[in-house]
């Protein structure tokens, strides 16, 4: 898989609107691109770097042709791309990592792979330090939170113990933090959470937990009167009619009837008083009269009278309820029952008094019925009077009778309720006595549970604080462990990729042409000495040499197949002297000759010439069919369009092919620019002063070799118009610095004088060496142009 061409590069760095020219041959196996600084070499090497890293290139619009497939820069991350390795200025920083410390000379880690891994090691060591500090910080927080949590549990356990400790021992006398933790965890697991005790129930528990068992209390001595039943029985007797042969005189005169009834029982009975003669008149009692009286006072009458007597006896017994009632004193009950007991007993006595008064009404009614058994009575008539009247009751009296009847019934019901409640309280007391030990145990357990429930929210908060600190400490510890393992693995990998120090010493000495630098293995890298002393700083040339050697060595790695891969080398000879330059070329040629595809980018003409000559001598390079030649030659050119500098890739200028010096090419460019029509914009001249300066410096270096130093000194040594020399020197000094004006006070419009200045430079060369000038113009111009150039003043 090969890169055939850069199909287009729009708004990508210096490439503004580049498309691959139709007459430009595709890249071959071996390629060299020559271009001065600022012409776009770095942009190209950066593009190749994105391909190497499989990283999408979103800067501008890029499209390359891989074999016959177009690949956009935005697809570099996903498209099928060749395996590629790039060396450029950035690779030097990627390949040499300096780990300095305060006590010893720095340790260097060499090779891009090793540097990347060592940088990762250093980053991970920093991360590890942060994690270790985090772990320590969270361990302290965990310790503080645990201590606070334990103290809290101990204090809460102490509170429970103080509340529930009893003489003689008990389950809470030795209650401690461990007990509290177990209990609170159990309660925390219950869903939904149990409720706290009400104030009333808590007070009951408090009273129970310290109390002693009391004797059982006696039940009330009598039952509450059944007022409703007595009233119903009374009403039934009041409305009952006795069936008998009624003697009107007796029925109408209750007193006489009573007197006769008593005398009949005496006369007709057994015993000493029995007699057939009247005890009042001592006259014989007529048989007929006796039968009449017996018919009047028959068995049903007697039974009715007996019923009244029995009911009267019951009512009188009920009327004595309050005097007969015997209940335990409140002091005999448990303290929490006493208030309610006393309140209930008071209500009972109040209602009993009302009921007792109502029973008097029943007795009056029954006495009236006894006296007049053959007469019907209404009970409510006796509520407002001591006897029944034959006169109908007034409206007010009737209303009052009804109201009183309802109130008495209500009072009787309330009295019965109070009596039942009183018995219930006594039953509670007796039940508690029967189960006192269990009640105390339940009360103590309820109080303990309540205290723990009150502490539950704070326990949850403190427990969570311990858990959070513990989890975060564990996370930091796990991350630190992971980082330590990763560091160990990376260090093993760095050591595995580390080259033997002696081999490195030999190669660096050969590359630089001197052996003053020595490498000694230390840690995962090298400690470097210079002349036996610690080398505290490496020069740019030394760093470049070491990085380039490691790059070339990496091409032999197991992760790169040189024969099918692509190698891109961008100016490996910066800051090197001539001897080191040839060494660099030698190493590069030796280790890239088998590359599947090679790109060399350079601005150094001496290095370019070495590459060019190498390519010229490749097998097949002299074939007439250019498509069969293994090498291609390109150059980068800059031009200005609409005020913006842009770059383009072209075929190498023939002069750079034909001659062994850059001087021929510079002379040709200067001659062309001097004779072009006047440009529309001064931006087209931005690069020209540099060309003129380099050409003039090269010419004068040979013309006046005895005048080393600045351009000014060399110009002073040649015979030419002083004013024109001053004009040339000022122009070159002002506008030949990196394609920009050196001094802000200079007028950019002076660049429009560029053609005239260039003609003066050519005139100076012709004046100083006419034969040389003629030979150069013969090389670059046709005969007609030479004639015109010869006529130029």
SEKOLFI-430145 format. One record per residue (C-alpha): residue in three letters; x negated, y negated, z negated. Coordinates in pm, whole numbers, padded with zeros to 5 digits, always signed. Layout:
BEGIN
ALAXYZ/...
//
This chain:
BEGIN
UNK+00000+00000+00000/UNK-00158-00327+00120/UNK-00070-00698+00116/UNK-00033-00802+00481/UNK+00034-01173+00448/UNK+00182-01454+00241/UNK+00500-01500+00440/UNK+00586-01834+00281/UNK+00501-02053-00018/UNK+00730-02349-00070/UNK+00687-02589-00363/UNK+00454-02344-00530/UNK+00182-02550-00693/UNK-00021-02713-00412/UNK+00158-02513-00141/UNK+00439-02749-00040/UNK+00583-02598+00278/UNK+00357-02317+00389/UNK+00456-02048+00636/UNK+00217-01791+00777/UNK+00099-01924+01115/UNK+00199-01714+01414/UNK-00157-01712+01547/UNK-00313-01615+01213/UNK-00403-01245+01186/UNK-00271-01047+00888/UNK-00495-00964+00597/UNK-00731-00674+00663/UNK-00904-00439+00424/UNK-01180-00695+00353/UNK-01088-01063+00329/UNK-01273-01381+00237/UNK-01106-01719+00178/UNK-01330-02026+00174/UNK-01203-02352+00028/UNK-01326-02641-00175/UNK-01204-02714-00527/UNK-00848-02839-00519/UNK-00765-02663-00194/UNK-00542-02392-00349/UNK-00767-02101-00450/UNK-00643-02105-00811/UNK-00285-02106-00686/UNK-00357-01800-00474/UNK-00533-01612-00754/UNK-00243-01693-00987/UNK-00001-01547-00732/UNK-00210-01228-00721/UNK-00216-01225-01103/UNK+00164-01219-01112/UNK+00159-00921-00876/UNK-00091-00743-01103/UNK+00125-00801-01410/UNK+00450-00716-01230/UNK+00576-01052-01351/UNK+00848-01243-01166/UNK+00720-01566-01014/UNK+00990-01831-01038/UNK+00772-02133-00962/UNK+00883-02241-00614/UNK+00974-01997-00339/UNK+00723-01720-00268/UNK+00751-01433-00025/UNK+00477-01183+00056/UNK+00462-00902+00308/UNK+00360-00568+00155/UNK+00289-00336+00447/UNK+00608-00417+00645/UNK+00832-00502+00348/UNK+00913-00856+00240/UNK+00899-00909-00136/UNK+01018-01232-00303/UNK+00827-01372-00597/UNK+01137-01346-00813/UNK+01134-00968-00750/UNK+00774-00907-00858/UNK+00901-00758-01183/UNK+01109-00487-01013/UNK+00983-00438-00657/UNK+00739-00167-00545/UNK+00399-00341-00546/UNK+00042-00219-00500/UNK-00191-00170-00795/UNK-00404-00480-00820/UNK-00685-00630-01032/UNK-00766-01003-01041/UNK-01081-01182-01159/UNK-01061-01561-01190/UNK-01149-01834-01435/UNK-00866-01726-01663/UNK-01008-01374-01664/UNK-01319-01504-01842/UNK-01108-01618-02136/UNK-00911-01293-02117/UNK-01230-01085-02115/UNK-01438-01246-02391/UNK-01290-01290-02735/UNK-01505-01452-03001/UNK-01427-01355-03360/UNK-01619-01600-03579/UNK-01667-01603-03954/UNK-01844-01821-04204/UNK-02124-01590-04317/UNK-02245-01418-04000/UNK-02282-01491-03629/UNK-01968-01422-03427/UNK-01867-01083-03298/UNK-01772-01070-02928/UNK-01518-00834-02777/UNK-01577-00779-02408/UNK-01359-00659-02125/UNK-01005-00775-02053/UNK-00847-00460-02193/UNK-01058-00474-02507/UNK-01002-00846-02549/UNK-00626-00809-02519/UNK-00629-00528-02771/UNK-00865-00713-03008/UNK-00648-01022-02986/UNK-00354-00800-03073/UNK-00557-00662-03365/UNK-00628-01012-03495/UNK-00263-01114-03449/UNK-00147-00801-03626/UNK-00396-00861-03907/UNK-00243-01204-03958/UNK+00101-01047-03949/UNK-00021-00781-04192/UNK-00142-01046-04434/UNK+00197-01214-04417/UNK+00375-00882-04477/UNK+00144-00794-04767/UNK+00210-01133-04921/UNK+00581-01087-04858/UNK+00572-00743-05018/UNK+00388-00882-05321/UNK+00631-01173-05346/UNK+00934-00945-05328/UNK+00775-00700-05573/UNK+00744-00987-05819/UNK+01101-01088-05753/UNK+01209-00727-05796/UNK+01019-00708-06125/UNK+01175-01034-06247/UNK+01521-00928-06131/UNK+01479-00584-06291/UNK+01364-00738-06618/UNK+01655-00981-06618/UNK+01891-00697-06529/UNK+01759-00473-06810/UNK+01783-00758-07060/UNK+02138-00826-06951/UNK+02233-00459-06989/UNK+02065-00445-07331/UNK+02253-00755-07451/UNK+02586-00624-07326/UNK+02521-00287-07489/UNK+02434-00466-07811/UNK+02765-00655-07795/UNK+02960-00330-07755/UNK+02763-00169-08036/UNK+02821-00461-08275/UNK+03191-00462-08196/UNK+03247-00090-08245/UNK+02993+00026-08502/UNK+03157+00184-08809/UNK+03029+00314-09137/UNK+02965+00683-09147/UNK+02866+00704-08782/UNK+03050+00702-08456/UNK+03000+00728-08080/UNK+02917+00358-08049/UNK+02678+00327-08343/UNK+02385+00412-08112/UNK+02524+00259-07794/UNK+02236+00136-07575/UNK+02149-00005-07231/UNK+02142+00340-07072/UNK+02498+00406-07196/UNK+02610+00068-07067/UNK+02455+00127-06723/UNK+02622+00466-06690/UNK+02962+00328-06799/UNK+02950+00016-06581/UNK+02845+00217-06275/UNK+03138+00451-06332/UNK+03383+00157-06358/UNK+03228-00016-06055/UNK+03307+00292-05845/UNK+03679+00285-05926/UNK+03906+00137-05660/UNK+04102-00072-05727/UNK+03910-00214-06022/UNK+04076-00156-06364/UNK+04249-00455-06525/UNK+04135-00627-06842/UNK+04336-00584-07163/UNK+04604-00840-07238/UNK+04538-01055-07546/UNK+04817-00880-07735/UNK+04694-00530-07657/UNK+04339-00627-07738/UNK+04449-00755-08078/UNK+04630-00426-08139/UNK+04318-00233-08050/UNK+04110-00453-08276/UNK+04349-00388-08564/UNK+04351-00015-08495/UNK+03979+00042-08446/UNK+03893-00077-08801/UNK+04209+00048-08976/UNK+04275+00344-09204/UNK+04555+00594-09185/UNK+04862+00497-09398/UNK+05122+00728-09553/UNK+05426+00804-09351/UNK+05722+00571-09418/UNK+06070+00696-09514/UNK+06362+00659-09282/UNK+06650+00415-09373/UNK+06862+00563-09653/UNK+07194+00508-09473/UNK+07305+00466-09118/UNK+07443+00144-08982/UNK+07824+00131-09009/UNK+08012+00253-08704/UNK+08223-00058-08694/UNK+08362+00017-08355/UNK+08473+00365-08461/UNK+08624+00241-08791/UNK+08805-00033-08604/UNK+08946+00212-08352/UNK+09064+00448-08625/UNK+09225+00157-08811/UNK+09405+00035-08501/UNK+09531+00387-08439/UNK+09679+00420-08791/UNK+09827+00070-08778/UNK+10021+00163-08469/UNK+10123+00514-08592/UNK+10492+00581-08678/UNK+10580+00852-08938/UNK+10857+01088-08839/UNK+11098+01148-09131/UNK+11463+01104-09254/UNK+11416+00747-09352/UNK+11598+00605-09643/UNK+11658+00246-09539/UNK+11640+00109-09888/UNK+11298+00262-09945/UNK+11171+00167-09598/UNK+11270-00192-09654/UNK+11130-00213-10005/UNK+10771-00092-10019/UNK+10740-00146-10395/UNK+11047+00064-10470/UNK+10934+00322-10219/UNK+10601+00351-10390/UNK+10765+00380-10730/UNK+11005+00649-10608/UNK+10737+00843-10424/UNK+10522+00852-10738/UNK+10818+00964-10955/UNK+10916+01235-10703/UNK+10576+01392-10722/UNK+10596+01392-11101/UNK+10942+01537-11125/UNK+10905+01797-10852/UNK+10550+01892-10931/UNK+10416+02152-11167/UNK+10301+02085-11518/UNK+10434+01941-11836/UNK+10582+01633-11671/UNK+10789+01832-11429/UNK+11158+01789-11512/UNK+11500+01810-11352/UNK+11614+01507-11552/UNK+11516+01154-11464/UNK+11249+01029-11688/UNK+11389+00681-11667/UNK+11759+00748-11752/UNK+11727+01103-11883/UNK+12013+01206-11655/UNK+12000+01520-11436/UNK+11865+01453-11088/UNK+12118+01538-10822/UNK+11999+01811-10590/UNK+12120+01620-10294/UNK+11917+01315-10394/UNK+11607+01524-10436/UNK+11650+01666-10085/UNK+11699+01315-09944/UNK+11381+01192-10112/UNK+11180+01493-09999/UNK+11306+01440-09645/UNK+11195+01078-09669/UNK+10853+01165-09814/UNK+10786+01472-09599/UNK+10453+01642-09512/UNK+10376+01413-09218/UNK+10424+01112-09442/UNK+10194+01262-09698/UNK+09940+01353-09432/UNK+09953+00997-09293/UNK+09894+00857-09639/UNK+09601+01095-09682/UNK+09454+00971-09351/UNK+09480+00614-09466/UNK+09313+00707-09795/UNK+09031+00882-09614/UNK+08976+00590-09375/UNK+08983+00342-09659/UNK+08720+00549-09837/UNK+08502+00548-09520/UNK+08539+00173-09479/UNK+08454+00109-09840/UNK+08147+00327-09799/UNK+08047+00132-09488/UNK+08113-00192-09669/UNK+07849-00091-09919/UNK+07582-00046-09643/UNK+07376-00346-09739/UNK+07368-00246-10107/UNK+07296+00117-10021/UNK+07032+00043-09756/UNK+06682+00145-09866/UNK+06391+00083-09622/UNK+06008+00082-09667/UNK+05846-00250-09752/UNK+05655-00408-09465/UNK+05327-00350-09650/UNK+05379+00023-09602/UNK+05345-00019-09226/UNK+05041-00083-09008/UNK+04958-00449-08990/UNK+05036-00495-08620/UNK+05391-00359-08680/UNK+05475-00574-08979/UNK+05578-00896-08810/UNK+05821-00727-08577/UNK+05947-00506-08860/UNK+06018-00803-09083/UNK+06188-00992-08803/UNK+06405-00691-08715/UNK+06502-00625-09080/UNK+06610-00986-09123/UNK+06831-00966-08815/UNK+06977-00639-08941/UNK+07077-00787-09274/UNK+07231-01090-09105/UNK+07444-00874-08881/UNK+07529-00638-09170/UNK+07677-00930-09367/UNK+07899-01023-09074/UNK+08009-00662-09032/UNK+08079-00631-09407/UNK+08319-00928-09389/UNK+08490-00767-09091/UNK+08536-00444-09283/UNK+08740-00639-09542/UNK+08986-00719-09262/UNK+09022-00346-09189/UNK+09088-00271-09556/UNK+09358-00541-09581/UNK+09529-00404-09272/UNK+09521-00045-09406/UNK+09656-00154-09745/UNK+09946-00322-09568/UNK+10010-00010-09360/UNK+09999+00206-09672/UNK+10264-00009-09831/UNK+10484-00009-09522/UNK+10403+00312-09336/UNK+10714+00289-09120/UNK+10614-00055-08983/UNK+10377-00126-08689/UNK+10093-00377-08743/UNK+09836-00554-08520/UNK+09483-00569-08661/UNK+09401-00915-08529/UNK+09684-01060-08739/UNK+09475-00981-09048/UNK+09172-01173-08912/UNK+09336-01504-08987/UNK+09555-01394-09281/UNK+09564-01162-09579/UNK+09890-01006-09464/UNK+10083-00962-09147/UNK+10355-01214-09081/UNK+10672-01139-08900/UNK+10638-01478-08730/UNK+10451-01479-08397/UNK+10100-01635-08410/UNK+10051-01982-08269/UNK+09839-02035-07959/UNK+09548-02166-08158/UNK+09571-01884-08407/UNK+09592-01627-08127/UNK+09288-01780-07954/UNK+09093-01779-08276/UNK+09193-01416-08343/UNK+09066-01310-07996/UNK+08741-01504-08034/UNK+08670-01362-08376/UNK+08739-01014-08250/UNK+08475-01058-07977/UNK+08216-01212-08213/UNK+08261-00934-08467/UNK+08216-00671-08195/UNK+07903-00850-08072/UNK+07764-00878-08422/UNK+07827-00509-08483/UNK+07649-00419-08157/UNK+07352-00644-08245/UNK+07339-00494-08590/UNK+07328-00143-08446/UNK+07051-00250-08207/UNK+06850-00401-08491/UNK+06898-00087-08696/UNK+06783+00134-08407/UNK+06478-00087-08353/UNK+06395-00075-08720/UNK+06400+00303-08710/UNK+06187+00292-08393/UNK+05920+00079-08567/UNK+05917+00320-08857/UNK+05886+00609-08609/UNK+05591+00429-08443/UNK+05425+00394-08777/UNK+05480+00760-08858/UNK+05364+00870-08510/UNK+05049+00663-08551/UNK+04984+00821-08885/UNK+05030+01164-08730/UNK+04788+01074-08444/UNK+04575+00815-08621/UNK+04234+00962-08529/UNK+04328+00979-08162/UNK+04465+00621-08173/UNK+04145+00489-08325/UNK+03944+00671-08063/UNK+04162+00534-07781/UNK+04150+00181-07925/UNK+03771+00189-07951/UNK+03737+00332-07600/UNK+03977+00067-07464/UNK+03780-00213-07632/UNK+03450-00077-07499/UNK+03596-00050-07148/UNK+03730-00403-07174/UNK+03389-00543-07275/UNK+03223-00361-06987/UNK+03485-00484-06739/UNK+03419-00842-06852/UNK+03048-00789-06780/UNK+03110-00617-06444/UNK+03089-00928-06216/UNK+02759-01040-06368/UNK+02628-00683-06362/UNK+02715-00659-05993/UNK+02535-00987-05920/UNK+02220-00889-06111/UNK+02222-00536-05976/UNK+02250-00670-05621/UNK+01957-00904-05685/UNK+01744-00605-05786/UNK+01860-00405-05483/UNK+01797-00693-05241/UNK+01447-00755-05375/UNK+01374-00383-05371/UNK+01500-00345-05012/UNK+01306-00646-04887/UNK+00991-00530-05063/UNK+01036-00186-04907/UNK+01096-00341-04564/UNK+00782-00553-04595/UNK+00591-00246-04717/UNK+00715-00037-04423/UNK+00627-00313-04178/UNK+00283-00348-04336/UNK+00230+00029-04309/UNK+00340+00019-03947/UNK+00104-00271-03875/UNK-00187-00089-04042/UNK-00121+00214-03825/UNK-00098+00000-03511/UNK-00423-00177-03603/UNK-00597+00156-03655/UNK-00472+00284-03320/UNK-00580-00033-03140/UNK-00922-00024-03305/UNK-00968+00334-03185/UNK-00870+00225-02833/UNK-01114-00069-02844/UNK-01393+00159-02958/UNK-01307+00406-02683/UNK-01332+00131-02420/UNK-01652-00015-02563/UNK-01950+00030-02335/UNK-02288+00140-02473/UNK-02488-00161-02583/UNK-02804-00055-02398/UNK-02620-00024-02067/UNK-02472-00367-02121/UNK-02813-00515-02203/UNK-02959-00381-01878/UNK-02675-00505-01659/UNK-02662-00853-01811/UNK-03040-00885-01778/UNK-03019-00782-01413/UNK-02727-01015-01346/UNK-02878-01322-01515/UNK-03236-01246-01422/UNK-03350-01262-01784/UNK-03333-01031-02084/UNK-03314-01274-02372/UNK-02958-01172-02458/UNK-02927-00849-02657/UNK-02607-00676-02764/UNK-02576-00478-03084/UNK-02268-00273-03175/UNK-02073-00413-03467/UNK-01718-00339-03578/UNK-01525-00287-03255/UNK-01738-00535-03058/UNK-02089-00667-03028/UNK-02316-00895-03224/UNK-02526-01092-02972/UNK-02882-01216-03029/UNK-03091-01449-02820/UNK-03465-01404-02850/UNK-03415-01204-03165/UNK-03203-01476-03329/UNK-02823-01482-03363/UNK-02667-01629-03050/UNK-02418-01872-03190/UNK-02290-01997-02853/UNK-02273-01853-02503/UNK-02305-02081-02200/UNK-02036-02087-01931/UNK-02268-01899-01697/UNK-02338-01631-01956/UNK-01972-01589-02038/UNK-01893-01570-01666/UNK-02162-01308-01610/UNK-02046-01087-01897/UNK-01679-01117-01804/UNK-01750-01040-01438/UNK-01960-00735-01524/UNK-01680-00603-01743/UNK-01427-00668-01471/UNK-01632-00474-01215/UNK-01678-00195-01468/UNK-01303-00180-01531/UNK-01247-00097-01164/UNK-01390+00246-01246/UNK-01138+00308-01522/UNK-00891+00593-01522/UNK-00601+00347-01506/UNK-00704+00208-01166/UNK-00767+00391-00837/UNK-01019+00173-00655/UNK-00974+00350-00320/UNK-00604+00268-00304/UNK-00596-00043-00519/UNK-00641-00412-00438/UNK-00921-00624-00588/UNK-00906-01005-00595/UNK-01220-01200-00696/UNK-01203-01578-00732/UNK-01542-01760-00762/UNK-01745-01536-00996/UNK-02057-01758-00954/UNK-01959-02081-01132/UNK-02241-02225-01344/UNK-02493-01968-01207/UNK-02829-02049-01058/UNK-02936-01915-00718/UNK-03096-01598-00854/UNK-02789-01512-01064/UNK-02568-01584-00765/UNK-02741-01315-00560/UNK-02718-01074-00855/UNK-02346-01142-00886/UNK-02299-01074-00517/UNK-02501-00755-00542/UNK-02293-00618-00829/UNK-01971-00715-00654/UNK-02070-00556-00323/UNK-02181-00235-00492/UNK-01864-00190-00697/UNK-01597-00309-00454/UNK-01721-00150-00132/UNK-01471+00136-00169/UNK-01173-00088-00258/UNK-00851-00017-00074/UNK-00825-00393-00010/UNK-01055-00677-00118/UNK-00997-01051-00139/UNK-01287-01286-00218/UNK-01204-01652-00282/UNK-01489-01902-00317/UNK-01588-02267-00280/UNK-01960-02190-00305/UNK-02102-02182+00047/UNK-02411-01983-00054/UNK-02190-01713-00206/UNK-01954-01734+00092/UNK-02249-01682+00328/UNK-02346-01363+00140/UNK-01992-01227+00167/UNK-01966-01333+00532/UNK-02289-01156+00624/UNK-02177-00845+00436/UNK-01851-00840+00627/UNK-02030-00897+00959/UNK-02223-00575+00908/UNK-01928-00357+00811/UNK-01875-00055+01038/UNK-01635-00151+01317/UNK-01655-00527+01257/UNK-01807-00586+01603/UNK-01523-00418+01788/UNK-01368-00638+02055/UNK-01015-00565+01937/UNK-00977-00791+01632/UNK-00698-00571+01496/UNK-00949-00288+01454/UNK-01200-00500+01263/UNK-01206-00426+00889/UNK-01271-00787+00778/UNK-01089-01120+00813/UNK-01212-01475+00748/UNK-00985-01754+00625/UNK-01016-02103+00488/UNK-00794-02323+00275/UNK-00730-02676+00394/UNK-00556-02968+00229/UNK-00351-03232+00408/UNK-00115-03509+00310/UNK+00248-03525+00417/UNK+00483-03799+00298/UNK+00236-03898+00032/UNK+00199-03547-00114/UNK-00108-03325-00093/UNK-00041-02978+00040/UNK-00243-02669+00115/UNK-00242-02429+00407/UNK-00424-02109+00496/UNK-00601-02103+00834/UNK-00856-01902+01026/UNK-01213-01985+00926/UNK-01362-02273+01123/UNK-01601-02138+01393/UNK-01880-02355+01260/UNK-01867-02168+00930/UNK-01896-01847+01128/UNK-02184-01952+01349/UNK-02421-02134+01119/UNK-02598-02052+00800/UNK-02534-02393+00646/UNK-02221-02578+00538/UNK-02382-02886+00682/UNK-02267-02802+01037/UNK-01906-02781+00925/UNK-01928-03105+00728/UNK-02078-03289+01024/UNK-01805-03161+01251/UNK-01526-03268+01010/UNK-01676-03612+00964/UNK-01724-03661+01336/UNK-01361-03558+01404/UNK-01221-03789+01135/UNK-01432-04082+01255/UNK-01290-04057+01607/UNK-00927-03981+01528/UNK-00659-04242+01597/UNK-00579-04464+01300/UNK-00357-04266+01060/UNK-00008-04378+00966/UNK-00070-04348+00591/UNK-00376-04394+00373/UNK-00296-04065+00194/UNK-00447-03880+00491/UNK-00786-04015+00390/UNK-00789-03901+00025/UNK-01018-03603+00091/UNK-01248-03763+00347/UNK-01483-03957+00111/UNK-01587-03628-00050/UNK-01681-03484+00289/UNK-01881-03792+00374/UNK-02064-03789+00044/UNK-02157-03417+00066/UNK-02277-03462+00428/UNK-02485-03768+00348/UNK-02635-03605+00036/UNK-02732-03297+00242/UNK-02885-03508+00522/UNK-03087-03731+00289/UNK-03207-03431+00084/UNK-03403-03317+00389/UNK-03472-03663+00527/UNK-03628-03807+00211/UNK-03724-03507-00004/UNK-03968-03717-00204/UNK-03682-03923-00353/UNK-03499-03701-00600/UNK-03209-03838-00799/UNK-02903-04044-00719/UNK-02762-04116-00376/UNK-02849-04482-00429/UNK-03223-04408-00452/UNK-03216-04196-00136/UNK-03028-04464+00061/UNK-03276-04723-00052/UNK-03555-04514+00101/UNK-03417-04516+00458/UNK-03429-04803+00707/UNK-03079-04924+00780/UNK-02869-05239+00752/UNK-02863-05329+00382/UNK-02508-05464+00388/UNK-02379-05151+00560/UNK-02565-04926+00313/UNK-02404-05118+00026/UNK-02064-05083+00188/UNK-02114-04707+00241/UNK-02239-04655-00115/UNK-01953-04848-00272/UNK-01699-04660-00064/UNK-01841-04318-00152/UNK-01881-04395-00521/UNK-01529-04528-00546/UNK-01329-04269-00352/UNK-01524-03942-00365/UNK-01429-03825-00713/UNK-01194-03528-00711/UNK-00966-03676-00449/UNK-00866-03968-00667/UNK-00972-04328-00725/UNK-01230-04359-01001/UNK-01155-04712-01107/UNK-00798-04838-01144/UNK-00888-05190-01032/UNK-00987-05072-00682/UNK-00746-05149-00402/UNK-00617-04827-00246/UNK-00561-05011+00078/UNK-00938-05004+00127/UNK-00898-04636+00221/UNK-00766-04763+00553/UNK-01127-04856+00630/UNK-01220-04484+00620/UNK-01270-04442+01000/UNK-01497-04745+01014/UNK-01702-04626+00716/UNK-01734-04278+00866/UNK-01863-04426+01190/UNK-02120-04620+00991/UNK-02230-04298+00815/UNK-02276-04133+01157/UNK-02459-04440+01279/UNK-02693-04420+00978/UNK-02773-04052+01055/UNK-02834-04138+01422/UNK-03055-04431+01324/UNK-03262-04221+01085/UNK-03291-03913+01311/UNK-03169-03959+01670/UNK-03279-03614+01784/UNK-03098-03445+01498/UNK-02785-03650+01563/UNK-02786-03562+01934/UNK-02832-03192+01862/UNK-02541-03193+01620/UNK-02308-03379+01854/UNK-02402-03137+02134/UNK-02278-02855+01916/UNK-01943-03005+01829/UNK-01831-03218+02127/UNK-01779-03165+02501/UNK-01993-03370+02744/UNK-01737-03648+02788/UNK-01703-03687+02416/UNK-02080-03689+02376/UNK-02101-03978+02624/UNK-01842-04173+02427/UNK-02019-04095+02102/UNK-02352-04208+02245/UNK-02201-04543+02334/UNK-02076-04592+01981/UNK-02282-04872+01815/
//
